[in-house]
Amino acid sequence: MQTRKAPGGRALAEPLLDDVNKAIIEQLQQDGRRSYAAMAAAVGLSEAAVRQRVQRLLDAGIMQIVAVTDPLRVGFKRQAMIGVRVTGDTRVVADALAVLPEVDYVVITAGSFDLLLEIVAEDDEHLISLVNDHIRALPQVRETETFVYLRLVKQTYTWGVR
């Protein structure tokens, strides 16, 4: 919820994920370069209103608009998923690993691993250094298992909103 001022100064709650914002998100998931004018026509608002709604969604951290690449096709030689088992507070370890620039994905899981990390590395030596010098070096890390990516077959972000 985001608040806005009503006449007289009282705050009104405005849901950030109303039907119009959901439609805007779906438009951008189909094409992140879609113009504000095209989205406005699709959702029935003015271009300025769509621009403001997009900015509110960005500011609230509900969405990002980015170029998604296949790291193996843009110069990186190694991408891997790393399963991590930890002792102690999993959130502390997740936060410590999330600051590494090579880590682009961290999730706390309920399964055989406590954490899953996605790593993008320049080459095998860089990956070895990340695993040994940064991940396994944390005292709470008990065990890791590395799954090296051979080829990216599918990667989409068009699941919509609920």
N, C-alpha and C positions, 0 to 999 in steps of 0.2 A: 504494500500500500504506500502511496505517496500522498502527501497532504497538499491542499491548495486552499487559498483564502476565499471564502464566500463574501458577498456584500455584508458589511457590518463587522468584518474581521474574524468571524469564526472559521475554524478549520474544517474542511470537507475531506473525507477520505476518498481517494481516487484509485481504483485498482489498476496496477500497472499491466496486468495481463487480462484486460478486457478483450472482447471479441475482435475489435478493430486492431489492437496491438498484436494479437495472435495472427491475424491476417497479414499484417505488415511483416512479422517475423517469417512467416511462411513464404512471402514474396522474396525476402532477402535470402532465405535458404535455397530457393530455386536459382537465384542470380543475385549475388552480392553487389553487383554493379547496377542493378535496376535503378532507374531514375526516380526521384521523388514524384515527378509528374506521372509516371506510369503507375507507381504505387497508389498515388492519390486517386487516379481513375479506377483502380481495382477495388479500393476500399471505400470510396465515396466521400473522401475528405479533400480539403484544399492541399496544395503542395506544401504550404507553410505549416499546416497542422501535422502533416506526415513528418516533415523535417523535425518539428518539436517532439513528436512522439518517439521518433528514432533516437534523438539525442537523450531523452529521458531513459529509454531502455539501455542505451550505452552507459549513461552515468550511473544507473542502478546496478550495473554488472550483470544484467539479465542476458545480454548478448554482446558479441564482438563481431566486427566486420573485418575479416583478414583474408589474405591470399593463402590458400592451403596448397602446399607442394608435396611432392614425393621426394623426401630427402635424398634417396638413392639416385634420383635423376637430376639433382641440382648440385652435385659435387661432394656430398657426404658419402663415405664408403661403407658405413656401418650403422645400422639401426637395430635396436634390440628391445625386447620386453624383459624386465628383470623382476622375478619374484623374490620378495624379501620376507624373512621371518625375523621377528624382533623379540626382545624381552622388555618389559616395562611398558610405558605409555606409547602406544603406536602413533598417536598424534604428534608427539614430540619428534619422533624419527621422520615422519612424513613431512613435517615442516622443515626439518633440517635438510632433507633431500630435495625439497621443492625449490630451494634457492639455487641449486646448481643450474647453470645456464643450459647444459646439455640435456637436462631432464625436462621433457615437455608434457609429461602426464604423470600424475601421482594419484592413486586411489587407495583408500583403506578398504580392505576386503574381508569377507567372512568366508574362509575356505582354507586351503592348505597353505596359503601365503597370507601374511598380515598386510602386505603392501604389494602393489604392482606399479612399476615405473616404466615409462617408455623413454629410451635414451637415443639421441642422435649423436654419432661420433664421427670424427674425421677419418678414422681408419681403425684397424684392429688394436694398434698400440694405444691409441686414445681411449678405446673401450676398456682395455685392460687397466689403464691408469684410473679411469672413472670407477671401475668396480673395486679395485684394490686400494687405491689411495683416498677415495672419497666415501664410497658406500660401505665397504667392509671395515673401514677405519673407524666408523662410529661404534662406540662400545656397546650400544644396545642391539646392534645387528648381529644376529645369531647365525644366519645362513642365507645364502643367495643362490638363485638358479637363473642362468641367463639363456634367453631364447633369441637367437640371432635371426633377423628377418632376411629372407632370401629374395622375396619379391612382394611388393604391395599389390594385392589383387583387387581389393575394394576398400574404399574409404569415402563415406558420404556423411553429410550432416543435414539430411533433409527429413528428419523424423517428425517434424512439425512441433506443435505445442498442445498441451491438454488444458 
